[in-house]
Structure formats: structure tokens, C-alpha cells
Amino acid sequence: MEEKVFAFPTERLWKLLPYKRKDLIKGYSEVLKSIVENGLFLRRSELEEDPSFKQIIPYAIISNDNSFYLFRRASVQTEKRLHNKYSLGVGGHMNPGSFIEPKEQYLIDELRRELFEEVRLQNGCLIEDIEFIGFINDDTIPVGRVHIGLLYNIHVSNKDLSINEIDKMTANWIDKSELADFYNGMESWSKIAFDFYFKY
């Protein structure tokens, strides 16, 4: 069966948010309710080339105090556009699953699902807080024109994390003051998060 993913009409989205071609649109958490109430599950293959819809991607930074978990994707990953790129976030497409009624909790549930697909929390490492930061948009590249990111910061209680699929990626804790050293190798959304969230 072909994968269906959660998407929202682009024109309607920009009536709810101030349009920014390439930026982090901070705040606007009230828009999340409208997204879950009015979004649609459509065939992913039909959406990949259709900018009239934005595929909704929860995208989470993982932090502990002033350190951040920085991923590097391997060249064996399915998504060729991310090969060997550094990423500050984990995330992915949202699927129907047990989605029964429109609730903002669905966004958090999907975010947690993506998190636990990528990493294991060990030795008492707990999620202390999930903070919504804003929307990441990048209409300057083809993949960005059909996706929008919901940027979250997941605060964890300690640094005992490990990668589930070590053949697909590696990760290390990096102090905030050192993140700029990896900037040139970051994928687009991570650069946007760094430019408009980490610098200030």
C-alpha cells in the first residue's frame, strides 16, 4: 500500500502565517490546532512535486543544558539530498496510524515516534520538556517548496542517548558555542534553525 502523509494546503497556510521565503517563523503555536483540524492524508508520491500542499514535518532539536545532539547522515540513507549532511533535528513525515480525531497531541505523538526511531534514551535519560519554537520554511529549494517543518526543542535530563541505526547516521553532543564549526556542512533546515534560533 502506498504511503500516505499529512499535508496542508499551501495557500491556506500562508493565510494563517506571515509568509517568509526562507526563515524560521517563530511562535504561532495557535496555528497548530488549525493544521491538525484541517490537514489531509494524501499519497506521498502525489505530493512530492505539488507545491499547492505543504507536507507537515515535525522536526526536533535534542538538547541538554547548553549542548545539542548533532547528527551526521550516512550515504546509505534513502534520502539522497541529505547524504553526509549534518542535522540538528530528527523528524519525518506524519502517517495516519491511530489518528482518530484532530488533536494537537497527534503532532507530539508523531514527534516522539520519529525520535524513538532514531535514538534510544538510556540510563535514566528522560524527556523533561518539549518546546514548540516555530515553523521552518525554505522555498528556495525544490524539496523545501513541498515541506514545512514544525521546529521543537526536546530537552532531555542527561546525555545518555545512542543511535538506533548506526549504519545510517552518527551523532555527538556539541556545545552551543561550537555549533558554528559545523554550519557549512548542515542541511538547509538546520542552517535556518541555527541562523534564527541558536545565534540569539
N, C-alpha and C positions, 0 to 999 in steps of 0.2 A: 504494500500500500504506500502511495506517495506521501511524503511528509507534508503536513500542514503546519503553518506557523502563524503566529499572532501579528497582525498588522493594523495600521490605522490610516485612513485617507489623508494624504499629504495636505491637500488644500484646507481641510478641516483643522488639521493640527496647527497650521500657521494662523488660524483664527483664534486659537487658544494661547499660542506662544508668540513672543516677538521674534520675527524671522532673523536669523543670523546665519550667513552662508557657511562660515567655519568658525565655530566658537563653542564655549560652554555657556549655556543659558542657565544661570544659577536660580535656584528656587523653583517656584511654580509647582509645589507639591500638590496643590489642589487640582491640577490638570490630570494627575494620575487617575483620579476617580472617573473622569470622563473617558480616558483611554480604555480602562478596563470595561466600562459600561458600553462603549460604542465600537470597540475594536472587533476585528473579524479574523477567523481562522481560514486561511486560503492556501492553495498549493504553493509551496516554496518555489517550484520551477517557474510558475507564472509571475511571481513577484520579483525575481532576480533582475529582470530587465524592465520593470514597470515603476517609474518614479511617481506615479499617481498614488502609490501607497508607500508608507514607511514601515519596514519590519521593525518591531519593538525588541530591543536587545538590553536586558538588564546587565549592567557592567560594573563589577565591584572591585574596588581597591581593597587590599587587605593590609591593615595597619596594627602596629603595637607601639605605643608611646610615639616616638618620633622616627620610627623605622617603617619601611614599606616592603612588601614581598614582591620582588621584581622577577617576572617570568621571561624566559627566552625560549621561543618556539623552535622546534627542530624542523629539518627539511622533509621529514616523513609525514608531517601533518597534511590533512586533506586540503585545507585552505592554503593554496599556494601563495596568495597575496601576503601571508603572514610568516612565511618561511624565514627563519633566522632573525626575526624581529624581537625586540624587547617589548614586553607588555606590562603595564601597571595593573591591568584589570583582568578578571575572569568573567566570562559571561557567554551567552549564546541565545539561540532562538527559543521562543516560548512555544510549547506544543500543547494540544488540548488536554491530554492527561485526564485528571479528575476535576477539571474546570467545570463547575456546575452552575454557578451564578456569579455575576460580576462583583468581585471584591478586590480591593487593593491588596489584600493579603496574598492574592494569587501572584502578584509581582514578587513579593518577598519569598514565597514558596519556590518559585522558579529560580530565583537568585540563589537560594540555598541549594537547590538541586544541582545547578551548574557548579557551585562552589565545591560540593562534595564529589562531583565527578572528577574534578581536577586535583583536589588536595584532601589529605587526611589530617584531622586535628588530633593530637596525641598528648599524653601525659598531662591531662588536666587542662589542656588548651580549650577555652570556651569562647563562644561569640558573646561579647559583652554588649555590643550595640550595633545596629545597622542604621546608618545615617544617609538620608537621601540628599544629594548635593545639587543635582540639576540634570539638564539634557545636553548630550553631546551631539552636535551636528557637523557634518563635513560634506557639503555639496560640491566640493571641488574635485572629487574623485568618483568614478563610477559606482564603486561599492557603497560609498557614503550617501549617494543620492537615493538609495533604496533602503537605508537603515537609519535608525536614530537610537542613541544609547541613553539609558537611564543610569546615570552615574551615582553609585553608592560607595560609602566607605564602611567596610566591615571591620570593627575594632575587636581584636582578639586579646585574650588575657595573658598569653605568653607566646613565645616564638617556636613552639614545638609543632611545626607543620611539615608535611612531606608531600611530594608529588605522587599521584597515583600511577601515572603512565610516564615513567622516566625515559622511555624511548621517544616520546613526543615533545617533551619540554624539560627544562631545568628551572630552578628558582633559587633566589638567595635574598636574605634580608639586607636592605640597603638603607643607610641613614639618609634622611631627607636632604641633608647638606651635600650628599654625594650623588644624588639622582641626576643632576645636570651632566655628569660624566657619561651617562648612557643615552642622552637625549637624541643624538643623531641616529642611533640605531633603533629608536622606538617606532612602533606603528602609529598611524595617524591619531587615533583616539587617545592614546597615551600621551602624545605630544600636546594635544589640546588640554587634557586634564592637567598636565604639568604647567603649561603656559598660563592657565586661568584659575588653577586651584592651588598648586604647590608653591608657586612663586610668592604668594601673598599670605 
